[in-house]
């Protein structure tokens, strides 16, 4: 029973880390897009 609980906690931890990484990558991609738009508007 203890092993099952430990495995569940490890899987939950891994999923949490994965979700956080996906959010960070998504925010970075949006920031890159915003910077690109800002540079293009300054060039015109």
Buried (B, 14 or more C-beta within 10 A) or exposed (E): EEEEEEEEEEEEEEEEEEEEEEEEEEEEEEEEEEEEEEEEEEEE
